[in-house]
Every structure is written in structure tokens, then in C-alpha cells.
């Protein structure tokens, strides 16, 4: 699995002009599922994200976790994180999981987040979405379960 995790002051996702999810301070997580991913990868990725200490403490050091700041989470599916751009100018997405399997693992990841975080919103899996955010810092991390 791959995730782009952005620390945000606020973020929202809209489908056809209607806001379907929004959060205040916390993480916007763009989540991609690969062909070889399973529940173990979802669990490992969530545990890493949940425990990361990337929010500033009173001294300005990135020392606080999502729980420490009572942060919120917005999870948006993004299969394009598995784009292969090695050949030509048109990306290939053959490394992304099939839609049914990707949705199952996306929902599992969201359920893990909801277990630990009081406010978790999502986009709509497979929909064309507009994502808005105020990236705090800016602070953005790219995580891949193959490298955790």
C-alpha cells in the first residue's frame, strides 16, 4: 500500500460539487492499494501513520502524534499512486489492485482509523473527486509498505 500523508489545518473532498467529507486539524491521507497488498499491509501502514510524531509541540519540534493533538483524518482513495511512468508519456496503472479488492482494503484501512480516531471522513471510492486542503507546514510524507 502507498499513502501520501499531509498534515492539514483543514481538508475536504467533494463529489459533483457536494462535500462528502471534511476535517479540521489532522491528516489528509491519499491511499493507494497495490496488487500484492492485503490486510497485513493495511494494518502495518495504519499503525505507522497513527504513531508518527509529526505535529509540533510547544517548543516547535515535531514531537506529537495524531492522538496527542486530537487530530482528525480524511482518507481518499487514489489508485494513481501506483502509476508506472517508465515507458512513454502515458502512465500505466497495472500495478494497482483490481477495484473490488482495492475497495475492500481501503474500507479495512478506514475501519482501522475509525477504531482509533474519533473523527474520520472519507471520499467516495472510485468517484471523480475534488480535494481541497490547507497543508500545514507544509508537511507531507510518502509511505510505502514495501519500505516500512
Residue, then its C-alpha position, 0 to 999 in steps of 0.5 A: x500500500x502507498x499513502x501520501x500523508x499531509x498534515x492539514x489545518x483543514x481538508x475536504x473532498x467533494x463529489x459533483x460539487x457536494x462535500x462528502x467529507x471534511x476535517x479540521x486539524x489532522x491528516x489528509x491521507x491519499x491511499x493507494x492499494x497495490x496488487x500484492x497488498x492485503x490486510x497485513x499491509x493495511x494494518x502495518x501502514x495504519x499503525x505507522x501513520x497513527x504513531x508518527x510524531x509529526x505535529x509540533x509541540x510547544x517548543x516547535x519540534x515535531x514531537x506529537x502524534x495524531x492522538x496527542x493533538x486530537x487530530x482528525x483524518x480524511x482518507x481518499x482513495x487514489x489508485x494513481x499512486x501506483x502509476x508506472x511512468x517508465x515507458x512513454x508519456x502515458x502512465x500505466x496503472x497495472x500495478x494497482x489492485x483490481x477495484x473490488x479488492x482495492x475497495x475492500x482494503x481501503x474500507x479495512x484501512x478506514x475501519x482501522x482509523x475509525x477504531x482509533x480516531x474519533x473523527x474520520x471522513x472519507x471520499x467516495x471510492x472510485x468517484x471523480x473527486x475534488x480535494x481541497x486542503x490547507x497543508x500545514x507546514x507544509x508537511x507531507x510524507x510518502x509511505x510505502x509498505x514495501x519500505x516500512 
